Structure formats: C-alpha cells, structure tokens
C-alpha cells in the first residue's frame, strides 16, 4: 500500500464508529425494571419506571426469558432494578442480569411491603388510595381515576365457619371450626364482625392514607371514593386496555397520557390499544413502543418531519437488535405524544 494512503487510513481510524477499543456501549435507557410474570409487582413498579423514563420487563421467577435478555442487552441500561423478593425474582435471575448493568433490588416480604418500599423512593403527586392488593380490577380502577394504589389485604369469612378468640393483649385469633386450623392473629382494630361476615384487614401499610375504593375496607374508617368513573375521552381517540396478563400496558398509558381501562372481555365499541395475552410478550411490546416513541421525539426535534422521524427511529433501533416489528402505537397517538413532549 502507498505510504500516503496508509497514513491517511491511520489518521482516520480512531474516528470510525465501532472501532474504538474499550468504548462503552451507549444506553438506550438509563433504567430497566424487572418483575416476575404476576401483576402485583409489575403494577407496583409502574410509577417508578415512568418517573425514571424507563421500561418494565417481566420474566418467569426462576429464569431470565431469552427474548427479555436479548432486549436488555440491546438497551444496555445503566441500572437494572428488580422489583420483588428472591421468591418473586430468583437470585439466579439476578446474577444473570449483572452481566448487563448495575443491579439493585426493591422488595418487602409481601406485595404490600414491596409497594411501600417503591413509594418511599417516589416523588408522589397522585393521592394514595388503599386497595385490595389481590383484586386487579380494584387496583386498575384507582389508577384509571388518577390516584395511586396502596396495597393491603382484606379477607371475608363466614362467622359460622370461624372461631374467634379475643385475647387480653389486644389481638384476635381466628381458627377454622373444621380441624381447628389457625387462620391468623390480628390486632383487634383490624377485625370487624358484621351480620353474616367477619372482615379482616391484614398487612395494612403504615402510611398516611385516607381513601379507599373498596366498600369492605371502608368499614375500617377509610373514606369511600364515590361518584368517580373512568373517562374514556381521549384526544387521539384511543384507550389502553389492560388485563391481569398484560399489566405492563399501564406503563404505556402513563407515557401516552391515555385512559387505562380494565378489559377482561374486550371493548368492541372502543378503539383500544391491546396486547398479547401473555405478560412477558406484552411487556416486551410495551418496552419497544416506549423506545420507538422516545427515539422518534429526539429525531423529530431536528427534522420536523414526523413520518420520516418514525421511520428513522425504527431503522436505528432495528440496527441495535430491538424488535421494532412489535411497535403498535396508532399514528394519532404518536402525534399527540410528540406534541406534548415539545410543549
């Protein structure tokens, strides 16, 4: 090779993208949140992921889903946050995640305490509402009203099937008649006997909360939210549908500013953004949607051409092994998202 051309080649070499040895891979997002396949921890993490501009990816408790792992590698997050204890997301999954970023875990012994730990890390704006942490519909209802759910457990027993033992220490023990099996011991103020029912409020969080949307929880002195309803009005004409097996869709509703509705049987008379009936695949699609939305806004700031920006965003993310074919946001919703971001 002519020495003049060799010199030019060597001078240009450091500037060629991808040839800089030891260069840190750029992050598409700072934060990726990992939860298991169940809805409680995923819903609990929505506000945290949204405030940090991140995404939520769900995976089986005992192993890291390969497609999720591939997406995390492509995103190259600065921080990976596991929401849930080691029974919810195993230590094996945690160790594997350490290959892709700094890993931290937020958790408590149950979904109630895990939700409390998340709330402690948030700059809360929405009012907290106490909900039955086992009732998905109750939880989504509160979110759709613009409030933030705070989990507890409310159990209802038949008084003819349960023995109550009121102790001098201020607690109540409950046993099943059959087998004399202990149900649990509870503070007296959390056990309420009513005609035909025994209500037990358990794992009640030690946080300042005044309202509930559950009529049984309200029996313990909380104010029952009334006259509320989910508004289906949407500037872009769409709502986000969510089911127990698509909880990550709530995060997308936060990003798009669209109403979220509980759709166990679907809404045939509405235009609904819906997802696969599988939590892992649903979370991947939501993550891809958010990545495309964010990148499109960045490109639109300089080009001013929305369709071209969307095309380029998909192309760029595809080159980084992001499965952009999953993107499913209606164009009118993209337009509104970009408009709101550029205000």
Helices and strands as residue ranges (DSSP letters): H 3-13, E 31-35, H 39-51, E 55-58, H 66-75, E 79-83, H 91-97, E 102-106, H 111-120, E 128-132, H 136-144, E 148-157, E 162-166, E 171-176, G 178-180, E 182-187, G 188-190, E 191-194, E 197-202, E 211-212, G 217-220, E 223-224, E 239-242, H 249-256, E 260-262, E 272-273, H 279-303, H 306-319, G 324-326, H 331-341
